[in-house]
């Protein structure tokens, strides 16, 4: 049996050539098949390879990777384009011409904008939708004197057909990273599969009694637990017909048909048992049957223990209320209310814009409540298509659909048993699933796909949304009864622009973390003294998440240069310079002065120097601000 990982790479032209240079390097680790053909031919071939068991993970770039993800039930790793790839391609292009174009289907966003000023090169960035539009762009570029085009393998090939020089934007390093990612995904999947098989064997063996018979139904062996149940000894029972010793445990049907009879609930000598009857097959021939039983009480106890022990690391809430940064009145009120909610077991609905910390609060509520030692399971309802979201939430039985896991799979509600499930972006849940969710909340039981036996669950539900659910109810895009079921305890989180006083504290924490991640020994105060005034003027539509991204971006350059001025701030974060009448807040001189004071750690000397005033002037202005606020 071949145990190597089965990789399929879909690439053409120049990208395929780059892939071929790495095949020998990765051959010892995986069986690799390169599909160097058009996308419409490659996708069906990849599907066929998967059905034949010859595809564990696919690798492709751009739109091809997206198509494979839609067509295959296995992971498809995307060959990514990073700043290093763009830089390498531009360096090669500069050797050929001073006028270069980058042509891609999607915008390269900030990565290209950060690099462009560093190169003495006239670069045009264009996007296209199909090959016809690309050819038209090449004609236009040719007329503008552009000689070199950077893009995908298809773009490079089309450019050369039009008389231009084409350079593939992908690099060997990017392809190597895709191979490494694919192998790691396959490795983890193998570990999980082995773990599932091992747990399955353990569960299969955790039986309280065993009896084996030959093809005539005569007892060949009993274990002590079965002896105790029947009140007989194994020696006495040997060669006795099981049907006479224990008529209720007869196995004649299994002996006659060779078909197992599993999980039959019976009462024997006053005990409720779950009984399994299975044929014994040796070298392809049935030689008898085995009967096993488990005490229902022990099964329930084992189920509780296994649910606790098999909890994955991702089902742990990491954050607590102490991790939430913010001393503004609105944040204090939000934390006080959330702490109060933690004492209850009722459903919580958290409303707030993206990036305001909804999951941070959800985890804190969980950790402050009585379920803190139980699982915390989070899922983003907007991140899955409807069919996949249904199976993720509610689970499925074996055979429920093609490609499902052998033995079935418990859903996230079952995984969250005795703990908390966090339903992020609940407003994006399809109406059909809202009905199923409502039933779970009402009945406290889950019905797996393909099953007709519900599983009781004990979970606390915390939901979150950035949308107005009342408006969605009015538009009939959200069930009113589900909304009222969720909206028992309501928590609203303020956007960052409504708590600007927290920005200095949050920025200091984020900058410290970003510089530590870089291994930098730079002065955080020096960076924030320049940056904070502009942070306080910005509208922060992306809230703390946007602030974190911006600070991490600037920290990279601050680590390299060791200094930061207004020119560099606007170069790295041009959005801070775009002050318009809509979406921005103007700040007073007093606000800026307080921000700089906070950035300087309360040092009046540093603050005065940064503001270009004397210590006496600073003291007078601070006093005026204090009197005004009183």
N, C-alpha and C positions, 0 to 999 in steps of 0.2 A: 504493500500500500504506500502510495506517494504521500509523504507528510510535509513536503515543501509548500510554502505559500504560493498560491496561483495568482500572478499579477497579469493584468492586461493593460497595455498602454495604447491609447488611440492618439496618433500623431501623424502628420503628413509633412512632406517636403523638408524644409530646413529644420523644423523641430524634430522630425523623425530622425534626421541625421545626427542631431545632438543626443537623442535617446540611444541610438546605436553605439555611441562612444562609451556608454556606461553599462551596456548589457553584460559584458564579460565580468565587470567588477561586481555586479549584483547576482550573477548566475549561481554562485554557491549558496545564496540565501533564498532564492525563489525561482520558480519556473515562470519566465517572462515571455509573453506573447505580444508582439508589436503589430497593431493593425494600422498599416500605412495605406489608408484608403479614404475616400470621401465619407463625410459624416453619415449620410443616409445609408451607406453600406456598412459602416463600422458599427452602428448601434445595433442592428439586428444580429450581426455576428457576435457582438459582446453578449447579447441576451442568450444566444445559442450556447456560447461557452459556459455561461452561468448554469444553464439547465443541465449541461453535461458535467457539472462539478469542476470546471476548469477555470473558475474566476472567483477569487475571494475578495479582491480589492481592485478597482479600476483607477487608472491615472490618465488625466487629460488636462487640457488647458481651456480656459474661457468658456465659450458657449458649448463646446464639446463636453466639458465636464458637467455642465448644467443639464444637457440632454441625457447623459448617462445616469445622472442622479435620478432623473424622472423615469427612466426606463428600467433601472435595475434595483433590486431589493438589497444590494450590498453597497458598501461605501464607495464613493468615487472621490479620490483625492485630486484637488486642483493644483496644477503647476502655476504658482503665483508669480506675479511680477512685482518686485520690490524696488526700493530706491537704488540698491546696488546694481540690479539688472539694468535699470534705466541709465545709470551712470556709465556702466560698461559699454552699453550700446551707443551712447552719445560720444564716448571717447573714441570708439571705432569709427563712428560717423565723421567726427571732426578731422580725422586723418584723411578723409576722402573729399570733404567739402565743408565750406563755411555756412552753407544753407541746408538745413535738415528739417524734415517733417516727421512727426510721430503720428501714425494713423492707427487708431484702435476703435473697437466697437463701443467701449465704455471709457468714460473719462478717467484719467489717472489721478485726478484730484490733487490733494496736497503734496504727495510725494514728488511729483514733477515740479510743482511750484517752489518747493524748498530747494531743489537742485538747480533749476534754471539760472538763478542769479549768480551761481558760482562758476558758470561756464561762459567763456567768451565765444558764444555761438548763437547764431540766428536760428531759433527753433520754432517751428509752427506745429501746434497740436490740433489735430482734426479727428472727428468721429464719423463713422459710417454705419449703415445698417445692412447692406448687402454688397455683393461683388460689383454689381453694376454701378452703384453709387461710389464705390472705391475707385473704379476705373475713371469715373468722371473727376474725382478729386485729383487723381494722378495727372490728368490732362491739365487741370488748373495749376497744380504745383509746378509742372514742367514749364508752363508759360510764365510762372513767377520766378523761374531760375533755380528752383529747388532741385538738387541732384540726387539726394539720398533720402530714402524713406525707411523708417524704423517701425516695425509692427510684428504681428503674428507671422507664422510661416506662410499662411495664405496671402497675407498682405505683401510680404517680401517677394513672393513668387509673382503676384499680379503686378507689382511695381516693376520688376525686371521685364515682364512682358510688354510694359509700356515704355521701355527704354531707360528706366531709372535704376539706381542701385538700391537693392533691398537688403536690409539687415534685420535678422530675427531678434526680437526684443528679449527672448528668453535666454537664460544662461545655464551653463552646466551646473553651477551651484544650485540654482533654483530647481532643476530637474532632480539633482541628487537629494535635495531636501524632500521633494515629493516622494521619491523612492523610500527614503528613511521613514517618512510619515506613514506610508502605506504598509511597510513592514511592521511598524509599531502597532498600527491599528489591527493588523492580522494577528500579531503576537497577543495582544490583549484579548481579542476575540477568542483565540485558542485557549487562553487561560480561563476565561469565563465559561467556555463550553466544557472544559475538563472539570471545572468546579461544579457545574450543573450535573454532570454525569456522576461525580463523586457523591454529591448530596442525594441524588436519586438512588444510588446504591445503598447509601446509609438508611434512607427512608424505607427502602424495600426490605431491608434486613431488620428494621426495628419492629419485629413481630413478637407477640408474647407467647404464642404457641405454634408448634409445627407438627404435622402428621404426614407421613409419606406412605403411599400404597402402591402395589403392583397393578398390572393390567386386570387382575381379577378382583381388585378392590380390597385385598387383604393387607393389613397393616404391616409395614416394614420397619418403621421407626416412629417414635414419639419423643419429643423433648420434655424436660421436667415440667414446663409450664402447661403443656397439654395433658400430661399425667395428672397434674393437680386439678385442672378443670374437669376432667372426666372421672376422677377418683379411682384410677386404675394404675397399674404399673406397666412399664413398657415391656417387661419380660412376659407378663401374662397376656398382654394384647398382641404380641407378635403372631402374625399369620391369622389373626382373627379378622373377619370382615368388618370394616369400619361402619358399614350400614347397620350392623347389628349392635356394635358397641355404642355408637352414637348416631342414631338414625337422622337426626337433624343436621349432621355434618357429612352426609354421604356425598360422594364425588362421581356417581355413575354417569351423569351427563358429560362431564369432562372426559372420562374414559371413553365414552362412546363417540364423541365428536372431535376431541382434541382441541376444543375451544375453551379458553379460560373464562371463568366467571369471577369478576372482581368486585370488591367493595360491597358485598351483600351484608346488610345489617340483620343480625339474628340475636335472639335471646337464648342463652344456654345456661342452665342451672342458675337462673336469676341474674346473670351478667349480660349486659349489652355488648355485643362484639361486632366488629367489622371483619368479615370473613372473605378470604381470597382463595379461589380454587384454580390451579394451573397445571397443565400437562408437564410431565418430565420427559424431555426429548434428549436422547443420546445418539450422536452420530446420525442425526436426521430421522431417527425412529423413536416413536413414543414408547416409553417403557413403564409408565405409571402416571401418578398424579401426586401433587403436594397440596396440602391444605394449610393455610396459615390464618391465625386470627390475631387481632389487636383489640385490647380493651378500649372502649370508646373514651373512657376517662383519661387513659394514658395518651391517646391520640390528641385530645384537646390540650393536655399539658405539654406534650411535645410540640404541638403547633405553636403555642405561645412562646416556648423556648426558642424554637427555630426562627420564628419571626424576629425575635430580639437579637439572636446571634448572627443572622444573615443580613442584618442591616448594613448597607454599603456606606462607605465614607461620605458619598455625596448626599446622604440623607441625614447629615448632622448640621444643625444651625451653628454658625461660627460667631455671629455677632450678638452683642448685648447692648443694653441701653447706654452703658458707659462708653461704647464705641461711637455713639452718635455725637458729632461735634456741633455745637450751636448753643449760644447763651441768649439769643434773642427771645423776646417774650413769646412769639408765636411758636418757636421750637420748644420752649419750656412747657407751654401748654400742651403741645402735641405729645411730648414725652410723658407728661403727667397723665394725660388721658389714656395713652397706650399702656402705661403701667397699671392703671386701673382695670383696663380690659384684660390684662394678663391674668388677673385673679379669677376671671370668669371662663367658662368653657363655651360661650356662645360664639356664633359666627361673626367675623369682623370683615367689614368692607373698607378698604383703604383707597382713597381717591387722591390723585396727585399727578402732576405732569411727569413725563419721562425724566429720569435722573434725579428725582427728589428723594429717593431712598425708601421706596415702598417695601422692597424685600428686606432692607436693613431693619425697618420697624417690625416686619412680620417675624423675622428671626428673633428679634429682641423680645417680642411678646411671647413667642414660644419658650425661649430660655428663661423667662421670668415666671412662667406658669408651672402648673403641676405636671405637665407632660415633658418637661425639659430633658429627661433621660430617654424619651421615646423618639422615633424618627421625625425628622422635619423634611418633607418631600416637596420640592418646588417644581412647577412646570409653567412654561410660558404658552398660553393658549393660542397665541398668534404665530408661534414658531412651527406649527405642524399642520399639514393638510388634514381635512376633516376625518378621513378614514384612519390615518395614523394616530391622530389625537384620540380617537375613540378607543383604539386598542391600547394606547399608552395609559389612558386613565382607568379603563375598566378591565384590561387584560383579555386573554383569549384562551380557548381550549385547543388542544392539538387537532389539526385538521380544519380549523375554523376558516382558514384561507390559505392560498398557495404561498409558500415561502415562510410560513410561520414556524416558530421554534418547536422542535420535537418536545412533546410533553406539555406544550402550552406555555403561557407566561402570565404571572400575576400582574395586575395593573397597579398604578401608583396609589390608588386608594387602598389596596390591600397592603402595599409596601408601607403605607403610612399608618397602619393599624396601631392603635393606642397613642398615636402621635398627632402631628399636624400636617395637613396638606395645604400648600400655598398655590393658589390659582392666579397667576399673574396675567394681566391683560384679559380679564374675564369678559370684557365687552366685545372681544373678537371671537368668542365661541359661537359656532353655528347654532341655529335654532334647534336643529334636530338633536344635538348633543345637550342643549340646555334642558330638554325634556328629561333625558336620562340623568343628568346631574340633579335635577329637582327631585327625582325619585330617590336617589341616593341620600340626599339631605333629609328627605321625609322618612324613609324606611330604614336608613342606616344599614343598608345591605347593597352589595354589588353583584351584578350578573355579568359574568364574562361572556365575550362573544363566542357563540357556538355552544353555550351551556344553558341548561334550564334549571340549574340549582344555584340559588343566590348564596353569596358568602357574606355573613355578618361582618361589619367593620365598625370600629370605634375610633373616629377621627374628629379632630377639630378642623374646621375650614376657615382659612383666611384668604379672602379674595382681594384683588387690586385692579385698578383700571385708571387710565388717563382720560377716559371719555365720560360724558355725562349720561349715566345710565337712565336717568329719568327721561331724557330726550330720546334715547334709543327705545325705551318702552313706548313713548308716544308715537314713534315712527314704526312701531311693531317689529323692530329689529332685535328686541330683547324681551323675554317673557316677564310680564309684570309679577307673576307669582314667584318666579325665581328671584327677581330683584328684592321683593319683600322678605324672602327667606334669607337672602344674603345680608340685607341692610339692617341687621339687628343691632350691631355695634358699629358706628360709623366714625372713621378717622380721616380727616382731611390734612394733607401735608402741604405746607406753603412752598411756592417756588422760590428759588434763590434770590430773585430780584425783589422779593418782599421781605427779605431778611439780610440786607446788605451788611449789617453789622457783624454777621457771622463770617463774612468772607475773609478777613484777616486771619482768623483762627483756622479756618478750613484750608486756606492757602498755605499757611505755615506747615500744617501737617502733611499736605500733599507734596509740597516742595521738598520737605525733609525726606519723605518716602522715595520720591523720584530720584533725588541725588544719591540716596543710600543705595538704591537699585543700580545706579551707574558706578558705584564705588567711588563717588566724588567726595572730596574734602573741602568743598566750596562753602562759603559763608551764605547761609540762607537769608540772613537779614539784608545782605548786599543785593541779592536778587530781588527780594520782595519790596525793598524800599523804592526801587524804580518801577516795579510792575504793579504794585497795589493800586495806585491812583487810577490806572486805566481799568483794572478789574472792577473797581467800584463804579465806573461809568457805564459798564457793559450791561446789556439786558438779560443775558444768560437764558436763552430759550431752551438750551439743553441742560440747564441747571448744574448740579454738582458734577455730573458726568462730563459735561462740556468743560467745566473748570479744570477737572482732573486731566483731561486730554491736553488742554492748552498748556498747563503748567509742566506736564511731562515733556511736551514738545520744546518748550523754552529751556527746560533743564538740560536737555541734550546739548544745546549750543552754549549755555552758561557754563556747563562743565568743561567744554572745550576752550572757551575764550576767557573765562574767569571774570568777566564783566558784562554789564547789560546797560544799554542806554535806550533812549526813546526810539532812535532809528532802528536799532536791532529789534525792539519790541514790535514795531509796526511792520518790519520785514517778516518776522516769524509769525506774527499774529495780526495780519492786516484787518481782521474783523474788528479789532479794538479801535482802529482808526476810523472806521465807517460810522460816524455819529450822524444819525438822521433824526428827524422829528418823530418818527414812529419807531417803537421798539427799543428806545434807549432812554436812560435816565441821566440828567445832568446832576452833578454833585457840587456842593458849595465848597469854598476854600476851607471851611472848618472841617468838613468831611475828609478832604484830602489830607489836612494836617493831622487829624486823628489816625488816619490810615497809615501815614508814614511813621507816626509815633509808635503804633502797634508793631509795624515791621521792624523798627529799630529796638524792639524789646523794652520800650519805655525810657530809653536813654535820651534825655533832653539835648545833650551835646550833639549826638549823632543826628537827631531829628532836625535841629537848627541848621547843621551843616548841609543836610540833604535839601532843606527848603531854601537855603541861601539867606537866612535871617539870623539875627543875634539871639542868644539865649533869653535876653530880656524881652525881646519882641515875641518870641515863642511863648514865654510864660504869660505875657499880657493877652495874647490871642487865645491861649488855652483857657484862661480865666474868663474871657468874654464868652467863649463857647459854653462853658459850664454854667454861667449865669443865664445865658439864653435858654438852655435846656431846662433850667429850674423854672 
